[in-house]
Amino acid sequence: MNNRKIVIALHGSMAVLTCMTLLQPCMSVWAGDPNFGGSGSSGNTQGGGSRGNCPALAESMQPLTALIPHPKANQSTSGKAIETVSARPTVWVYVPYTAPTAKRVTLILETAEGEEIYRSRLPIPAQPGIVGIALPENQPALEPGKSYQWKYLLSCSSGGDAPEKAIGQIKRIPLAPTLEQQLAQAKTAVDRSRAYVQAGIWYEALTTLGNELKQKPDDPMVKKEWSTLLNYSTVNLGEFALQPLLP
């Protein structure tokens, strides 16, 4: 173990390849948990979710929540944006409401200035759980270097008024050559997610694991990685680690 740490300390780039090969968690050897950005808001406030016209939930249930980092108070993100390298990323939301209580679900994407550039009605989940929504290929790509805000609106009124809101921020950045090389060398979805984690790219780290977990819900390695990702102190979403991922 000591030899492995010495290698990592002297050859940072080798550390990622060694961990990928051994399929062992790497993050504990880096200085602190990964910085994915985020404001530190809790799951039921701006940046996470807000109450609308739906009935109160049971105490055991979590509110409508955007799965974006909510760093703990002692974790500084230095103002880092929550990033993606995808032109049309997938956003993730925990949804506690189902039909017939939920009447209408809408996803909206806005520029940082508040200009709406995408709006779509979405199906109402059949059960409480986590949903991933990919921006469609027929929509304009996110522009590199620009920040956006997305909103998942769920209304329990047939008129769609006063919806519950899950709100997330997103910024597209170019794919760094180092990360591109690591992704090319990765053998599995877990390896690819770890590369994104090390680079601090939240949306692809989450999406890569989320899609893999939907395909392999009983895989112990994938389940462990999913739980580890959500339980980082810089993410602070551990209460959702056991929630089902919905189609």
VEXNULO-388685 format. One record per residue: y, x, z of N, C-alpha, C in turn; residue in three letters; residue number from 1. Coordinates in Angstrom, 2 decimals. Each point is the difference from the previous one (the first is absolute). Layout:
DRENTOR;Y;X;Z;Y;X;Z;Y;X;Z;Ala;NUM
...
//
This chain:
DRENTOR;-1.21;0.83;0.00;1.21;-0.83;0.00;1.25;0.86;0.00;Met;1
DRENTOR;-0.02;1.09;0.79;1.16;0.87;0.05;0.26;0.65;-1.34;Asn;2
DRENTOR;-1.12;0.42;-0.69;0.16;0.61;-1.31;0.64;-0.97;-0.98;Asn;3
DRENTOR;-0.40;-1.26;0.10;0.54;-1.02;-0.91;1.50;-0.16;0.22;Arg;4
DRENTOR;0.44;0.03;1.25;1.42;-0.14;0.30;0.79;1.20;-0.53;Lys;5
DRENTOR;-0.59;1.22;0.11;0.69;1.19;-0.49;0.19;-0.08;-1.50;Ile;6
DRENTOR;-1.04;-0.46;-0.70;0.11;-0.14;-1.45;1.10;-0.98;-0.36;Val;7
DRENTOR;0.08;-1.11;0.72;1.02;-1.00;-0.27;1.38;0.56;0.25;Ile;8
DRENTOR;0.16;0.75;1.07;1.31;0.54;0.34;0.48;1.00;-1.03;Ala;9
DRENTOR;-0.94;0.79;-0.58;0.40;1.04;-0.94;0.08;-0.50;-1.43;Leu;10
DRENTOR;-0.76;-1.02;-0.31;-0.08;-0.48;-1.38;0.10;-1.52;0.00;His;11
DRENTOR;1.21;-0.51;0.07;0.20;-1.44;0.12;-0.63;-0.79;-1.12;Gly;12
DRENTOR;0.11;0.54;-1.25;-0.55;-0.74;-1.12;-1.52;-0.07;0.09;Ser;13
DRENTOR;-0.63;1.07;0.55;-1.44;0.00;0.15;-0.46;-1.02;1.03;Met;14
DRENTOR;0.87;-0.31;0.95;-0.38;-0.91;1.07;-0.39;-1.36;-0.55;Ala;15
DRENTOR;0.76;-0.49;-0.96;-0.29;-1.32;-0.55;-1.34;0.00;-0.71;Val;16
DRENTOR;-0.27;1.06;-0.80;-1.26;0.05;-0.72;-1.18;0.14;0.95;Leu;17
DRENTOR;0.18;0.80;1.07;-1.08;0.17;0.96;-0.32;-1.32;0.68;Thr;18
DRENTOR;1.03;-0.72;0.43;-0.23;-1.27;0.68;-0.62;-1.02;-0.93;Cys;19
DRENTOR;0.44;0.01;-1.27;-0.57;-0.95;-0.93;-1.48;0.29;-0.22;Met;20
DRENTOR;-0.34;1.29;-0.09;-1.38;0.36;-0.25;-0.89;-0.38;1.17;Thr;21
DRENTOR;0.50;0.23;1.23;-0.80;-0.28;1.19;0.07;-1.47;0.41;Leu;22
DRENTOR;0.90;-0.75;-0.63;0.20;-1.41;0.35;0.27;-0.15;1.50;Leu;23
DRENTOR;0.86;0.84;0.52;0.41;-0.09;1.39;1.48;-0.33;0.05;Gln;24
DRENTOR;0.44;-0.82;0.98;1.42;-0.30;0.12;0.81;1.27;0.15;Pro;25
DRENTOR;1.12;0.08;-0.72;0.80;1.22;-0.02;1.28;-0.11;0.81;Cys;26
DRENTOR;0.47;-1.21;0.22;1.37;-0.15;0.47;0.26;0.63;1.37;Met;27
DRENTOR;-1.03;0.13;0.84;0.23;0.52;1.33;0.43;1.46;-0.01;Ser;28
DRENTOR;-0.25;0.73;-1.10;0.38;1.40;-0.03;1.41;0.19;-0.53;Val;29
DRENTOR;0.60;-1.04;-0.54;1.37;0.12;-0.45;0.94;-0.29;1.17;Trp;30
DRENTOR;1.25;0.32;-0.14;0.97;-0.14;1.09;0.38;-1.47;0.14;Ala;31
DRENTOR;-0.70;-0.74;0.84;0.33;-1.40;0.23;-0.61;-0.90;-1.05;Gly;32
DRENTOR;0.16;-1.31;0.21;-0.51;-0.96;-0.96;0.86;0.01;-1.26;Asp;33
DRENTOR;-0.56;-0.43;-1.14;0.75;0.07;-1.26;1.24;-0.88;0.02;Pro;34
DRENTOR;1.02;0.45;-0.70;1.27;-0.73;-0.07;0.00;-0.87;-1.25;Asn;35
DRENTOR;-0.20;-1.30;0.19;0.02;-0.95;-1.12;1.35;-0.69;-0.13;Phe;36
DRENTOR;0.96;0.33;0.85;1.27;-0.71;-0.01;-0.09;-1.27;0.83;Gly;37
DRENTOR;0.97;-0.87;-0.17;0.02;-1.25;0.77;1.05;0.02;1.07;Gly;38
DRENTOR;0.32;-1.19;0.52;1.14;-0.15;0.91;-0.39;-0.06;1.46;Ser;39
DRENTOR;-1.29;-0.17;0.28;-0.40;-0.17;1.39;0.07;-1.45;0.45;Gly;40
DRENTOR;0.30;-0.94;-0.92;0.03;-1.42;0.36;-1.40;-0.48;0.34;Ser;41
DRENTOR;-0.09;-0.95;0.88;-1.31;-0.57;0.33;-0.42;-0.99;-1.08;Ser;42
DRENTOR;-1.25;-0.48;0.11;-0.58;-0.81;-1.07;0.62;-1.37;-0.18;Gly;43
DRENTOR;0.80;-0.49;0.94;0.55;-1.35;-0.16;1.52;0.02;-0.04;Asn;44
DRENTOR;0.58;1.05;-0.57;1.44;0.09;-0.17;0.31;0.37;-1.43;Thr;45
DRENTOR;1.28;0.11;-0.34;0.41;0.44;-1.34;-0.71;1.32;-0.31;Gln;46
DRENTOR;-0.54;0.10;-1.22;-0.82;1.14;-0.32;-1.47;-0.26;0.25;Gly;47
DRENTOR;-0.31;-1.09;0.68;-1.38;-0.37;0.24;-0.21;-1.47;-0.33;Gly;48
DRENTOR;0.49;-0.89;0.86;-0.12;-1.43;-0.26;1.04;-0.75;0.80;Gly;49
DRENTOR;0.28;-1.23;-0.38;0.96;-0.82;0.76;-0.48;-1.45;0.00;Ser;50
DRENTOR;0.30;-0.74;1.07;-0.47;-1.36;0.16;0.77;-0.96;-0.89;Arg;51
DRENTOR;-0.74;-0.96;-0.57;0.60;-1.03;-0.82;-0.42;-1.37;0.51;Gly;52
DRENTOR;-0.47;-0.86;-0.92;-0.27;-1.38;0.38;-1.46;-0.27;0.30;Asn;53
DRENTOR;-0.83;1.01;0.13;-1.42;-0.21;0.28;-0.25;-0.18;1.49;Cys;54
DRENTOR;-1.06;-0.69;0.37;-0.28;-0.23;1.42;-0.33;1.30;0.72;Pro;55
DRENTOR;0.18;-0.01;1.31;-0.30;1.18;0.81;-1.48;0.34;-0.10;Ala;56
DRENTOR;-0.28;1.30;0.02;-1.38;0.47;-0.08;-0.60;0.10;1.39;Leu;57
DRENTOR;-1.33;0.02;0.05;-0.68;0.27;1.26;0.35;1.41;0.47;Ala;58
DRENTOR;0.02;0.21;1.30;0.39;1.29;0.55;-0.87;1.14;-0.51;Glu;59
DRENTOR;-1.22;-0.29;-0.36;-0.91;1.03;-0.47;0.26;0.44;-1.43;Ser;60
DRENTOR;0.87;-0.73;-0.73;0.24;0.31;-1.41;1.28;0.78;-0.18;Met;61
DRENTOR;-0.03;0.89;-0.98;1.19;0.77;-0.37;0.88;-0.83;-0.95;Gln;62
DRENTOR;1.31;0.24;0.00;0.88;-0.73;-0.92;-0.10;0.53;-1.42;Pro;63
DRENTOR;0.59;-0.72;-0.92;0.13;0.47;-1.38;0.67;1.37;0.03;Leu;64
DRENTOR;-0.64;1.02;-0.58;0.49;1.36;0.15;-0.19;0.80;-1.28;Thr;65
DRENTOR;1.04;0.69;-0.42;-0.10;0.97;-1.09;-0.69;1.25;0.52;Ala;66
DRENTOR;-1.02;0.46;-0.71;-0.70;1.21;0.44;0.76;1.23;-0.52;Leu;67
DRENTOR;1.05;0.30;0.71;0.80;1.20;-0.23;0.10;0.73;1.33;Ile;68
DRENTOR;0.30;1.29;-0.01;0.07;0.74;1.27;1.06;-0.55;0.95;Pro;69
DRENTOR;-0.39;-0.12;1.26;0.91;-0.36;1.08;-0.13;1.08;1.07;His;70
DRENTOR;0.58;1.18;-0.22;-0.23;1.13;0.91;0.36;-0.34;1.44;Pro;71
DRENTOR;-0.78;0.55;0.92;0.31;-0.17;1.41;1.33;0.66;0.33;Lys;72
DRENTOR;0.59;-0.41;1.12;1.36;0.42;0.34;0.16;1.51;0.08;Ala;73
DRENTOR;-1.06;0.72;0.37;0.11;1.45;0.14;-0.29;0.75;-1.29;Asn;74
DRENTOR;-0.17;-0.73;-1.11;-0.30;0.62;-1.29;1.22;-0.09;-0.91;Gln;75
DRENTOR;0.53;1.17;-0.39;1.15;0.04;-0.91;-0.46;0.13;-1.43;Ser;76
DRENTOR;0.56;-0.81;-0.89;-0.32;0.09;-1.42;1.11;0.69;-0.80;Thr;77
DRENTOR;1.07;0.38;0.67;1.13;0.71;-0.62;0.57;-0.76;-1.19;Ser;78
DRENTOR;-0.04;-1.33;0.09;0.58;-0.81;-1.06;-0.82;-0.06;-1.27;Gly;79
DRENTOR;-1.26;0.42;0.02;-0.83;0.02;-1.19;-0.31;-1.42;-0.47;Lys;80
DRENTOR;0.08;-0.19;-1.31;-0.34;-1.30;-0.58;-1.51;-0.18;0.01;Ala;81
DRENTOR;-0.45;-1.25;-0.11;-1.43;-0.31;-0.14;-0.30;0.09;-1.49;Ile;82
DRENTOR;-0.87;0.93;-0.38;-0.06;0.43;-1.40;-1.25;-0.44;-0.74;Glu;83
DRENTOR;0.14;-0.03;-1.33;-1.09;-0.22;-0.93;0.16;0.96;-1.17;Thr;84
DRENTOR;-1.09;0.34;-0.65;0.07;0.76;-1.24;-0.41;-0.87;-1.18;Val;85
DRENTOR;-0.22;-1.27;0.26;-0.45;-0.93;-1.03;1.17;-0.74;-0.62;Ser;86
DRENTOR;-0.11;-0.26;-1.30;1.03;-0.78;-0.68;-0.06;-1.47;0.41;Ala;87
DRENTOR;-1.20;-0.45;0.33;-0.20;-1.40;0.42;-0.96;-0.01;1.18;Arg;88
DRENTOR;0.50;0.30;1.17;-0.87;0.16;1.17;-0.55;-1.32;0.52;Pro;89
DRENTOR;-0.92;0.13;0.93;-0.56;-1.14;0.73;0.64;-0.06;1.38;Thr;90
DRENTOR;0.42;-1.18;0.41;0.54;-0.19;1.34;-1.01;-0.81;0.80;Val;91
DRENTOR;-0.02;0.20;1.32;-1.02;-0.59;0.85;0.63;-0.79;1.13;Trp;92
DRENTOR;-0.60;-1.14;0.31;0.55;-0.91;1.01;-1.14;-0.59;0.82;Val;93
DRENTOR;0.21;-0.09;1.30;-0.91;-0.80;0.83;0.52;-1.43;0.03;Tyr;94
DRENTOR;-0.87;-0.95;-0.38;0.39;-1.41;-0.10;-0.86;-0.82;0.97;Val;95
DRENTOR;0.62;-0.62;1.01;-0.77;-0.77;0.97;-0.18;-1.46;-0.38;Pro;96
DRENTOR;0.76;-0.49;-0.99;-0.01;-1.43;-0.33;-0.84;-0.27;-1.24;Tyr;97
DRENTOR;-0.64;-1.15;-0.02;-0.80;-0.44;-1.14;0.38;-1.45;-0.31;Thr;98
DRENTOR;-0.54;-0.51;-1.11;0.17;-1.43;-0.31;-0.82;-0.81;0.99;Ala;99
DRENTOR;0.41;-1.20;0.35;1.15;-0.73;-0.54;1.32;0.30;0.71;Pro;100
DRENTOR;-0.03;0.88;1.03;1.26;0.29;0.71;0.99;0.68;-0.94;Thr;101
DRENTOR;-0.45;1.03;-0.70;0.85;0.70;-0.95;0.09;-0.81;-1.29;Ala;102
DRENTOR;1.22;-0.15;-0.50;0.21;-0.81;-1.21;0.38;0.83;-1.22;Lys;103
DRENTOR;0.69;1.11;0.24;0.50;0.78;-1.12;0.15;1.47;0.40;Arg;104
DRENTOR;-0.42;0.89;-0.91;0.13;1.44;0.22;0.67;0.62;-1.21;Val;105
DRENTOR;0.99;0.85;0.24;0.76;0.61;-1.08;0.22;1.48;0.31;Thr;106
DRENTOR;-0.11;0.84;-1.02;0.35;1.42;0.13;1.26;0.26;-0.82;Leu;107
DRENTOR;0.96;0.69;0.63;1.27;0.33;-0.66;0.21;1.50;0.11;Ile;108
DRENTOR;0.49;0.60;-1.08;0.39;1.42;0.01;1.47;0.09;-0.35;Leu;109
DRENTOR;0.75;0.75;0.81;1.43;0.16;-0.20;0.37;1.48;-0.05;Glu;110
DRENTOR;1.11;0.29;-0.66;0.56;1.33;0.07;0.62;0.21;1.38;Thr;111
DRENTOR;0.38;1.24;0.29;0.63;0.29;1.28;1.31;-0.76;0.15;Ala;112
DRENTOR;0.60;-0.40;-1.12;1.26;-0.75;0.02;-0.23;-1.50;0.12;Glu;113
DRENTOR;-1.25;-0.44;0.03;-0.28;-1.42;0.17;-0.19;-0.76;-1.28;Gly;114
DRENTOR;-0.05;0.68;-1.15;-0.22;-0.68;-1.27;-1.49;-0.31;-0.17;Glu;115
DRENTOR;-0.33;-1.27;-0.20;-1.39;-0.39;-0.17;-0.50;0.40;-1.38;Glu;116
DRENTOR;-1.13;0.72;-0.04;-0.55;0.44;-1.28;-1.41;-0.54;-0.24;Ile;117
DRENTOR;-0.58;-0.62;1.00;-1.34;-0.57;-0.17;-0.21;-1.10;1.03;Tyr;118
DRENTOR;-0.63;-1.08;-0.45;-0.36;-1.11;0.89;-1.27;-0.64;-0.53;Arg;119
DRENTOR;-0.95;-0.27;0.90;-1.25;-0.60;-0.45;-0.60;-0.85;1.11;Ser;120
DRENTOR;-0.51;-1.17;-0.36;-0.77;-0.82;0.93;-1.39;0.62;0.15;Arg;121
DRENTOR;-0.51;0.01;1.21;-1.29;0.60;0.30;-0.95;-1.05;0.58;Leu;122
DRENTOR;-1.30;0.23;-0.13;-0.96;-0.93;0.62;0.06;0.10;1.52;Pro;123
DRENTOR;-0.29;-1.10;0.66;-0.05;-0.03;1.46;-1.36;0.53;0.45;Ile;124
DRENTOR;-0.04;0.98;0.91;-1.29;0.55;0.43;-0.92;-1.07;0.58;Pro;125
DRENTOR;-1.31;0.19;-0.22;-0.98;-0.95;0.50;-0.30;0.19;1.48;Ala;126
DRENTOR;0.36;1.15;0.55;-0.21;0.28;1.42;1.04;1.02;0.45;Gln;127
DRENTOR;0.26;0.10;1.29;0.93;1.03;0.47;-0.54;1.40;-0.32;Pro;128
DRENTOR;0.87;0.89;-0.38;-0.43;1.35;-0.32;1.06;0.75;-0.77;Gly;129
DRENTOR;-0.40;1.15;-0.54;0.92;0.91;-0.70;-0.16;-0.20;-1.50;Ile;130
DRENTOR;1.12;-0.17;-0.68;-0.02;-0.14;-1.46;0.80;1.14;-0.62;Val;131
DRENTOR;-0.49;0.49;-1.13;0.72;0.99;-0.79;0.48;-0.64;-1.29;Gly;132
DRENTOR;1.28;0.18;-0.32;0.58;-0.60;-1.21;0.53;1.10;-0.88;Ile;133
DRENTOR;-0.63;0.19;-1.16;0.44;1.01;-0.96;1.07;-0.57;-0.90;Ala;134
DRENTOR;1.07;0.75;-0.20;1.01;-0.43;-0.96;-0.62;0.03;-1.39;Leu;135
DRENTOR;0.16;-1.05;-0.80;-0.71;-0.11;-1.28;0.49;0.99;-1.05;Pro;136
DRENTOR;-0.90;0.30;-0.92;0.30;0.98;-1.05;1.07;-0.49;-0.97;Glu;137
DRENTOR;0.20;-1.31;-0.10;1.00;-0.51;-0.94;1.40;-0.05;0.59;Asn;138
DRENTOR;0.16;0.55;1.21;1.32;0.09;0.62;0.56;1.41;-0.16;Gln;139
DRENTOR;1.34;0.15;-0.03;0.59;1.33;-0.14;-0.44;0.93;1.13;Pro;140
DRENTOR;-0.18;1.26;-0.34;-0.42;0.99;0.99;1.12;0.28;1.00;Ala;141
DRENTOR;-0.39;0.34;1.23;0.99;0.50;0.95;0.57;1.32;-0.52;Leu;142
DRENTOR;1.28;0.20;0.18;0.63;1.21;-0.50;-0.11;1.12;1.03;Glu;143
DRENTOR;-0.41;1.19;-0.42;-0.10;1.13;0.93;1.34;0.28;0.66;Pro;144
DRENTOR;-0.03;0.25;1.29;1.20;0.32;0.75;0.75;-1.21;0.52;Gly;145
DRENTOR;-0.45;-1.21;-0.35;0.69;-1.21;0.44;-0.78;-0.71;1.11;Lys;146
DRENTOR;0.75;-0.65;0.88;-0.58;-0.75;1.11;0.04;-1.49;-0.29;Ser;147
DRENTOR;-0.99;-0.70;0.53;-0.14;-1.45;-0.21;-0.40;-0.66;1.31;Tyr;148
DRENTOR;0.13;-1.32;0.03;-0.47;-0.80;1.12;-0.88;-1.11;-0.54;Gln;149
DRENTOR;-1.15;-0.21;0.65;-0.87;-1.11;-0.40;-0.11;-0.98;1.16;Trp;150
DRENTOR;-0.20;-1.28;-0.37;-0.07;-1.07;0.99;-1.19;-0.90;-0.32;Lys;151
DRENTOR;-0.82;-0.21;1.00;-1.11;-0.95;-0.09;0.44;-1.22;0.79;Tyr;152
DRENTOR;0.23;-1.10;-0.70;0.52;-1.22;0.62;-1.11;-1.04;0.08;Leu;153
DRENTOR;-0.22;-0.52;1.19;-1.03;-1.03;0.20;0.66;-1.20;0.68;Leu;154
DRENTOR;-0.07;-1.13;-0.68;0.62;-1.21;0.53;-1.07;-1.02;0.36;Ser;155
DRENTOR;0.21;-0.65;1.14;-0.87;-1.10;0.42;0.64;-1.36;-0.33;Cys;156
DRENTOR;1.04;0.04;-0.80;0.66;-1.21;-0.49;-0.24;-0.11;-1.49;Ser;157
DRENTOR;-0.30;-1.20;-0.48;-0.26;-0.19;-1.42;1.22;0.34;-0.85;Ser;158
DRENTOR;1.19;-0.06;0.60;1.20;0.35;-0.73;0.28;1.49;-0.06;Gly;159
DRENTOR;-0.76;0.77;0.77;0.16;1.46;-0.03;1.17;0.51;0.80;Gly;160
DRENTOR;0.65;-0.87;0.80;1.18;0.44;0.73;-0.41;0.71;1.30;Asp;161
DRENTOR;0.92;0.83;0.52;-0.17;0.73;1.27;-1.36;0.67;0.11;Ala;162
DRENTOR;-0.36;0.86;-0.97;-1.33;0.62;0.05;-0.09;1.09;1.05;Pro;163
DRENTOR;-1.23;0.28;0.41;-0.28;1.22;0.76;0.11;1.16;-0.98;Glu;164
DRENTOR;0.43;1.17;0.50;0.25;1.13;-0.89;-0.68;1.26;0.51;Lys;165
DRENTOR;-0.67;0.71;-0.90;-0.45;1.36;0.25;0.77;0.88;-0.98;Ala;166
DRENTOR;0.71;0.98;0.50;0.94;0.77;-0.82;-0.34;1.48;0.07;Ile;167
DRENTOR;-0.03;0.65;-1.15;-0.30;1.42;-0.04;0.94;0.74;-0.92;Gly;168
DRENTOR;0.13;1.30;0.26;0.81;0.87;-0.84;-0.91;0.92;-0.80;Gln;169
DRENTOR;0.49;0.44;-1.14;-0.82;0.86;-0.86;0.91;0.85;-0.88;Ile;170
DRENTOR;-0.37;1.25;-0.19;0.74;0.90;-0.89;-0.99;0.75;-0.86;Lys;171
DRENTOR;0.21;-0.03;-1.30;-0.87;0.75;-0.90;0.50;1.43;-0.12;Arg;172
DRENTOR;-0.94;0.94;0.14;0.32;1.42;-0.18;-0.94;0.58;-1.04;Ile;173
DRENTOR;0.37;1.12;-0.63;-0.91;0.62;-0.98;-1.25;0.55;0.69;Pro;174
DRENTOR;-1.09;0.05;-0.74;-1.24;0.58;0.50;0.14;1.52;-0.01;Leu;175
DRENTOR;-0.04;0.61;1.18;0.16;1.44;0.11;-1.21;0.71;-0.62;Ala;176
DRENTOR;0.20;1.15;-0.67;-1.13;0.72;-0.61;-1.10;0.35;0.99;Pro;177
DRENTOR;0.37;0.38;1.22;-1.02;0.35;1.00;-0.87;-1.20;0.32;Thr;178
DRENTOR;0.62;-1.16;0.21;-0.77;-1.21;0.28;-0.84;-0.40;-1.20;Leu;179
DRENTOR;0.54;0.14;-1.19;-0.75;-0.33;-1.21;-1.27;0.85;-0.09;Glu;180
DRENTOR;0.12;1.28;0.35;-1.16;0.88;-0.03;-1.02;-0.40;1.06;Gln;181
DRENTOR;0.46;-0.33;1.18;-0.92;-0.42;1.08;-0.74;-1.27;-0.39;Gln;182
DRENTOR;0.71;-0.94;-0.63;-0.63;-1.25;-0.42;-1.06;0.25;-1.07;Leu;183
DRENTOR;0.28;0.95;-0.91;-0.96;0.33;-1.05;-1.26;0.63;0.58;Ala;184
DRENTOR;0.13;0.71;1.10;-1.14;0.67;0.62;-0.75;-0.91;0.99;Gln;185
DRENTOR;0.61;-1.11;0.37;-0.62;-0.90;0.97;-1.27;-0.63;-0.59;Ala;186
DRENTOR;-1.00;-0.11;0.83;-1.30;-0.53;-0.44;-0.17;-1.49;0.31;Lys;187
DRENTOR;0.71;-0.48;1.01;-0.21;-1.37;0.45;1.35;-0.66;0.27;Thr;188
DRENTOR;-0.04;-1.31;0.22;1.21;-0.74;0.37;0.54;0.50;1.34;Ala;189
DRENTOR;-0.88;0.34;0.93;0.44;0.54;1.28;0.75;1.31;-0.21;Val;190
DRENTOR;-0.52;0.87;-0.86;0.69;1.25;-0.31;1.38;-0.26;-0.58;Asp;191
DRENTOR;0.09;-0.95;-0.93;1.30;-0.30;-0.63;0.98;-0.55;1.03;Arg;192
DRENTOR;-0.48;-0.87;0.86;0.89;-0.56;1.02;0.50;1.10;0.93;Ser;193
DRENTOR;-0.87;0.93;0.37;0.43;1.10;0.87;1.07;0.85;-0.66;Arg;194
DRENTOR;-0.12;0.20;-1.31;1.03;0.75;-0.71;1.34;-0.72;0.06;Ala;195
DRENTOR;-0.02;-1.31;-0.19;1.23;-0.78;0.12;0.55;0.03;1.42;Tyr;196
DRENTOR;-0.89;-0.06;0.99;0.43;0.06;1.40;0.71;1.31;0.27;Val;197
DRENTOR;-0.58;1.10;-0.43;0.61;1.30;0.25;1.37;0.11;-0.67;Gln;198
DRENTOR;0.16;-0.67;-1.16;1.28;0.01;-0.71;0.97;-1.03;0.54;Ala;199
DRENTOR;-0.45;-0.87;0.91;0.88;-1.02;0.56;0.29;-1.15;-0.93;Gly;200
DRENTOR;-0.90;-0.27;-0.95;0.18;-1.09;-0.97;-0.74;-1.23;0.51;Ile;201
DRENTOR;0.73;-0.91;0.63;-0.62;-1.10;0.71;-0.74;-0.98;-0.89;Trp;202
DRENTOR;0.65;-0.49;-1.04;-0.58;-1.12;-0.75;-1.33;0.38;-0.66;Tyr;203
DRENTOR;-0.09;1.20;-0.57;-1.25;0.40;-0.64;-1.07;0.37;1.03;Glu;204
DRENTOR;0.40;0.57;1.14;-0.97;0.27;1.06;-0.66;-1.30;0.45;Ala;205
DRENTOR;0.82;-1.03;0.20;-0.52;-1.30;0.45;-0.80;-0.70;-1.09;Leu;206
DRENTOR;0.52;-0.01;-1.21;-0.65;-0.71;-1.10;-1.33;0.64;-0.36;Thr;207
DRENTOR;-0.05;1.32;-0.04;-1.25;0.69;-0.35;-1.10;-0.37;0.99;Thr;208
DRENTOR;0.32;0.04;1.29;-1.00;-0.36;1.01;-0.28;-1.50;0.02;Leu;209
DRENTOR;1.05;-0.80;-0.13;-0.19;-1.44;0.03;-0.91;-0.50;-1.11;Gly;210
DRENTOR;0.22;0.49;-1.21;-0.85;-0.40;-1.11;-1.43;0.48;0.18;Asn;211
DRENTOR;-0.16;1.20;0.55;-1.34;0.53;0.25;-0.72;-0.82;1.07;Glu;212
DRENTOR;0.74;-0.39;1.03;-0.60;-0.78;1.08;-0.42;-1.39;-0.48;Leu;213
DRENTOR;0.76;-0.57;-0.92;-0.40;-1.29;-0.56;-1.30;0.12;-0.79;Lys;214
DRENTOR;-0.18;1.16;-0.67;-1.24;0.22;-0.75;-1.17;0.38;0.89;Gln;215
DRENTOR;0.30;0.69;1.12;-1.04;0.51;0.89;0.33;-0.39;1.45;Lys;216
DRENTOR;-0.06;-1.29;0.33;0.44;-0.45;1.33;-0.84;0.53;1.16;Pro;217
DRENTOR;-1.22;0.48;-0.29;-0.88;0.47;1.06;-0.13;1.52;0.03;Asp;218
DRENTOR;0.77;0.70;-0.83;-0.07;1.46;-0.03;0.67;0.57;1.24;Asp;219
DRENTOR;-0.73;0.71;0.88;0.59;0.48;1.25;1.12;1.01;-0.20;Pro;220
DRENTOR;-0.11;0.86;-1.02;1.05;0.98;-0.25;1.29;-0.68;-0.41;Met;221
DRENTOR;-0.10;-0.98;-0.91;1.20;-0.69;-0.48;0.63;-0.80;1.13;Val;222
DRENTOR;-0.82;-0.67;0.79;0.51;-0.77;1.14;0.71;0.90;1.00;Lys;223
DRENTOR;-0.56;1.17;0.26;0.62;0.93;0.94;1.34;0.50;-0.53;Lys;224
DRENTOR;0.05;0.33;-1.29;1.25;0.50;-0.59;1.08;-1.08;0.02;Glu;225
DRENTOR;-0.39;-1.24;-0.27;0.94;-1.12;0.02;0.60;-0.15;1.40;Trp;226
DRENTOR;-0.87;0.04;1.01;0.47;-0.12;1.39;0.89;1.18;0.38;Ser;227
DRENTOR;-0.38;1.20;-0.41;0.81;1.19;0.31;1.39;-0.13;-0.61;Thr;228
DRENTOR;0.07;-0.44;-1.26;1.28;-0.13;-0.68;0.91;-0.98;0.73;Leu;229
DRENTOR;-0.52;-1.16;0.35;0.84;-1.02;0.63;0.37;0.36;1.44;Leu;230
DRENTOR;-0.78;0.89;0.63;0.25;0.34;1.39;0.86;1.24;0.20;Asn;231
DRENTOR;0.43;0.66;-1.07;0.93;1.11;0.19;1.22;-0.50;0.77;Tyr;232
DRENTOR;0.55;0.84;0.88;1.18;-0.40;0.75;1.20;-0.21;-0.91;Ser;233
DRENTOR;-0.02;0.61;-1.17;1.08;-0.18;-0.97;-0.20;-1.24;-0.87;Thr;234
DRENTOR;-1.11;-0.70;0.18;-0.29;-1.23;-0.73;0.00;-1.19;0.96;Val;235
DRENTOR;-0.77;0.11;1.09;0.07;-0.98;1.10;-0.43;-1.40;-0.45;Asn;236
DRENTOR;-1.08;-0.06;-0.77;-0.53;-1.29;-0.47;-1.45;-0.19;0.44;Leu;237
DRENTOR;-0.39;0.66;1.07;-1.39;-0.03;0.42;-0.55;-1.37;0.29;Gly;238
DRENTOR;0.86;-0.94;0.37;-0.48;-1.35;0.31;-0.55;-0.72;-1.23;Glu;239
DRENTOR;0.25;0.57;-1.19;-0.51;-0.64;-1.23;-1.24;0.69;-0.55;Phe;240
DRENTOR;-0.49;1.04;0.66;-1.07;0.81;-0.54;-1.30;-0.79;-0.23;Ala;241
DRENTOR;-0.24;-1.02;0.81;-1.24;-0.78;-0.12;0.19;-1.31;-0.74;Leu;242
DRENTOR;1.19;-0.24;-0.50;0.23;-1.23;-0.76;-0.70;0.08;-1.37;Gln;243
DRENTOR;-0.55;-1.11;-0.49;-0.68;0.03;-1.29;0.97;0.22;-1.15;Pro;244
DRENTOR;-0.47;0.72;-1.01;0.77;0.16;-1.23;-0.45;-1.08;-0.98;Leu;245
DRENTOR;0.93;-0.81;-0.44;-0.32;-1.17;-0.81;0.03;0.33;-1.48;Leu;246
DRENTOR;-0.75;-0.74;-0.80;0.00;0.23;-1.47;1.39;-0.21;-0.59;Pro;247
//
